[in-house]
């Protein structure tokens, strides 16, 4: 028997694959079966996310992060990591 979280994860993978248009026949059949077994999910629930992703990837590349901001974020991350390591000891 498949654990519920495993079937939910697989359902999410298949829904995403369908939204992107890259499922083969066997995967479509598996998706149909999982949707029948888990009626709380909609076949089209990943389509808006896929559409937004495609639109974002088509757009212009974002501007590079300013070096001052990059350095500040790096210092903050290093400080946070050091404190987390100390707490874990």
Secondary structure as the mmCIF struct_conf table of DSSP 4:
data_model
#
loop_
_struct_conf.conf_type_id
_struct_conf.id
_struct_conf.beg_label_comp_id
_struct_conf.beg_label_asym_id
_struct_conf.beg_label_seq_id
_struct_conf.end_label_comp_id
_struct_conf.end_label_asym_id
_struct_conf.end_label_seq_id
HELX_RH_AL_P HELX_RH_AL_P1 UNK A 4 UNK A 20
TURN_TY1_P TURN_TY1_P1 UNK A 21 UNK A 21
HELX_RH_AL_P HELX_RH_AL_P2 UNK A 25 UNK A 37
TURN_TY1_P TURN_TY1_P2 UNK A 39 UNK A 40
BEND BEND1 UNK A 41 UNK A 41
TURN_TY1_P TURN_TY1_P3 UNK A 43 UNK A 46
HELX_RH_AL_P HELX_RH_AL_P3 UNK A 47 UNK A 58
BEND BEND2 UNK A 59 UNK A 59
HELX_LH_PP_P HELX_LH_PP_P1 UNK A 60 UNK A 66
HELX_RH_AL_P HELX_RH_AL_P4 UNK A 67 UNK A 88
#
